[in-house]
Amino acid sequence: MLQQSYFLFLFIRISITVKLLLSLQVAAWTQDIEPPLLASIVVEPATIDITNSNQAVAFIWQLTDNLSGLPGPFNSSPTQIRLRSPSGNQFVTSVLSPSELISGTLLDGTFRDTVNFPRYSESGVWQPEYVLLVDNVGNSKNFNKSELAVLGINPSVVVSGLSDLIPPTLTAITRDQITIDITESSRAVTFTWKVFDDLSGLPGPSGSSPTQMRLRSPSGNQFVTSVLSQNDLGSHDK
C-alpha cells in the first residue's frame, strides 16, 4: 500500500511538473517584437515670443503599442522628439514618461510633455531633427523630418524675439593643485573658470549639457568631470 501511494505521488508530481513546463513554454511565445506606432504629434502653441522670458511649449503625442506599452524604459532612451533651431546650433528635446499620460492607456494613449524654450533662443522655425519611439521592451522606430512629413506630422515651432547666436568665450581655466596624492583618501581639486557671454549668460541649461570639462586618466579608462552651475559662480570643486 505504501509503495502504491509513493508511485501515485510520484506520478502526480511528474504530471504537475510537465504541465508547468508546458505552460512556461507557451508563455515564452507571448512576446512583443513590434515597435510602437505614431498617430500624431501636436505642439501648443506653435508660435512663441521669447523677447521677455522663457516660453513653454507642450508636445501632445498620440501613440499605440501592441503589447509591452509606452513610452519606453527610462534606463535607456525613451520615446522622444528633438527640435533644432534654424542654424542647427541649438535644440530642445521632449522626452516622455508614464506620468505624462493624460488619456487612454500605455498601449493606446495620449501623452503631454512640456518643454521650455529659453529666453534669447534663436529666432525662426525650429524643425524636428528626429522622433524616436520606444516601447517597454526596447522595440524602437526612428523618424526623420522627411518621414514625418509623409505621415502629415509637422511638430515645428516658430520662435520670435531677440536671439543669442554667439557662443561663450573661454579666457582661462586654472586649478588650485597640479599634483595630488590619493593614497590615503580622495582629494578635491578646484577649477576656476573665466568665461564671458554676450547675452543669455552662463553656464548653460541644466536640463541638457551645461558648461563642463572632462579629464581622462592616462589609460583612458577613468575620468572626472567638472560641470558648472549658477551656484558655482567663480569656482567649481571636483
C-alpha positions in Angstrom: 0.0 0.0 0.0 2.8 2.4 0.9 4.6 1.6 -2.5 1.4 2.3 -4.4 0.9 5.6 -2.6 4.5 6.5 -3.4 4.1 5.7 -7.1 0.8 7.7 -7.2 2.5 10.7 -5.5 5.4 10.4 -8.0 3.0 10.3 -11.0 1.1 13.3 -9.8 4.3 15.3 -9.2 5.6 14.4 -12.6 2.3 15.4 -14.2 2.3 18.7 -12.5 5.9 19.4 -13.5 5.1 18.6 -17.1 2.1 20.8 -17.1 4.2 23.7 -15.6 6.9 23.2 -18.2 4.3 23.3 -21.0 2.8 26.4 -19.5 6.1 28.1 -19.3 6.9 27.2 -22.9 3.6 28.6 -24.1 4.2 31.8 -22.1 7.6 32.2 -23.7 6.0 32.6 -27.1 3.9 35.6 -26.0 6.4 38.2 -27.0 6.5 41.8 -28.2 8.7 42.3 -31.2 6.8 45.2 -32.8 7.8 48.9 -32.3 5.2 51.4 -31.3 3.0 53.3 -33.8 2.9 57.1 -34.1 -0.6 58.6 -34.8 0.2 62.3 -34.3 2.3 64.9 -32.5 0.7 68.4 -31.9 2.5 71.4 -30.5 0.8 74.0 -28.4 1.4 76.9 -29.0 3.1 76.6 -32.4 4.3 80.2 -32.3 6.1 81.8 -29.3 7.9 85.1 -28.4 10.9 84.8 -26.2 11.7 88.5 -26.0 11.0 88.9 -22.3 11.1 85.4 -20.8 11.3 81.6 -21.3 8.3 80.1 -23.1 6.8 76.7 -22.5 5.6 74.5 -25.4 3.5 71.4 -25.0 4.1 68.3 -27.2 1.0 66.2 -27.3 1.5 62.7 -28.6 -1.0 60.0 -29.8 0.7 56.6 -29.6 -0.1 52.9 -29.7 1.8 49.7 -28.8 0.7 46.1 -29.3 1.8 44.6 -26.0 4.5 45.9 -23.6 3.4 49.5 -23.6 4.9 53.0 -23.8 6.8 55.3 -23.5 9.9 53.0 -23.1 12.4 52.2 -20.3 14.0 55.2 -18.6 17.3 53.4 -18.2 17.8 53.6 -21.9 16.3 56.1 -24.4 12.5 56.5 -24.0 10.2 58.0 -26.6 11.3 61.5 -27.6 11.5 64.2 -30.2 14.3 66.7 -30.8 13.8 70.1 -32.5 16.7 72.0 -34.0 17.0 75.8 -34.4 17.5 77.2 -38.0 21.3 77.3 -37.6 21.4 73.8 -36.1 23.3 75.0 -33.1 20.5 75.0 -30.6 18.0 72.3 -29.7 15.2 71.2 -27.3 14.1 67.7 -26.6 10.7 66.4 -25.4 11.2 63.1 -23.5 8.1 61.1 -22.4 7.5 59.4 -19.1 4.5 57.2 -18.0 3.3 60.0 -15.7 2.7 62.2 -18.7 -0.2 60.0 -19.9 -3.3 62.3 -20.0 -5.8 59.9 -21.5 -6.2 56.3 -22.6 -3.7 53.6 -21.6 0.0 52.9 -22.0 -1.0 50.7 -25.0 -3.2 53.3 -26.7 -2.9 56.7 -25.2 -2.3 60.5 -25.4 0.8 61.9 -23.7 1.6 65.5 -22.9 5.2 66.8 -22.2 6.2 70.4 -21.7 9.5 71.9 -22.9 10.9 75.3 -22.1 12.4 77.4 -24.9 14.9 79.7 -23.1 14.9 83.5 -23.4 17.3 84.5 -26.2 16.7 81.3 -28.1 17.4 81.5 -31.8 14.5 83.0 -33.8 13.0 81.3 -36.8 11.4 77.9 -37.4 12.6 75.1 -35.2 12.1 71.8 -37.0 12.2 68.2 -35.9 15.6 66.6 -36.2 14.2 63.1 -35.2 11.4 61.3 -33.5 12.3 58.1 -31.5 9.5 55.7 -30.5 10.4 53.1 -27.9 8.2 50.5 -26.1 8.9 49.0 -22.7 11.0 46.1 -24.0 13.1 48.3 -26.3 11.5 47.9 -29.7 12.1 51.2 -31.4 11.4 53.2 -34.6 13.1 56.3 -35.8 11.6 59.1 -38.0 13.5 61.9 -39.6 11.9 65.2 -40.8 11.0 63.8 -44.3 9.5 60.6 -42.9 7.3 62.7 -40.5 6.2 64.8 -43.5 5.0 61.7 -45.3 2.8 60.9 -42.3 1.4 64.5 -42.3 3.1 65.3 -39.0 4.9 68.6 -38.6 5.7 69.4 -35.0 7.6 72.7 -35.8 7.7 75.8 -33.5 8.1 79.4 -34.8 10.3 81.4 -32.4 10.5 85.2 -32.4 12.4 87.7 -30.3 16.0 88.8 -29.6 18.4 85.9 -30.2 21.8 84.9 -28.7 23.7 83.3 -31.5 27.3 83.8 -30.2 28.8 81.0 -28.0 30.6 81.9 -24.8 34.3 82.9 -24.8 36.8 81.0 -22.6 39.5 83.1 -21.2 41.2 80.7 -18.8 40.8 77.6 -16.6 43.1 77.3 -13.6 43.3 74.7 -10.8 44.4 75.1 -7.2 46.5 71.9 -7.3 48.6 70.4 -10.0 49.7 67.3 -8.1 47.6 65.3 -5.6 48.2 62.1 -3.6 45.1 59.9 -3.2 46.9 57.1 -1.3 45.0 57.7 2.0 41.8 59.4 0.8 40.0 61.2 -2.0 41.2 64.7 -2.9 39.4 67.8 -4.1 40.7 70.0 -6.9 39.2 73.4 -7.5 38.9 74.5 -11.1 38.4 78.3 -11.6 36.9 79.3 -14.9 37.0 82.7 -16.6 34.2 82.7 -19.2 32.3 85.5 -21.0 29.0 85.5 -22.7 27.4 88.4 -24.5 23.7 88.0 -23.8 22.0 84.9 -22.4 24.6 84.1 -19.8 26.3 81.0 -18.3 26.8 78.2 -17.6 24.1 76.8 -19.9 20.8 74.9 -19.3 21.0 72.2 -16.6 18.5 70.1 -18.5 20.8 69.5 -21.3 24.6 69.9 -21.4 25.9 72.9 -19.4 29.5 74.2 -19.5 31.8 71.4 -18.4 35.3 69.9 -18.7 36.3 66.2 -18.6 39.7 64.9 -17.6 40.8 61.4 -18.6 43.3 59.1 -16.8 46.5 58.0 -18.7 44.8 54.7 -19.7 41.7 56.4 -20.8 39.5 54.1 -18.7 38.7 56.6 -15.9 37.6 60.2 -15.9 36.3 63.1 -13.8 34.0 65.9 -15.0 33.8 69.5 -13.8 30.2 70.6 -14.6 29.3 74.2 -13.8 26.0 75.6 -12.3 25.0 79.0 -11.4 25.8 78.2 -7.8 29.4 77.7 -8.9 30.0 81.3 -9.9 33.7 81.7 -9.5 34.9 78.2 -9.0 33.9 74.5 -9.0 35.3 71.7 -6.9 35.8 68.2 -8.4 
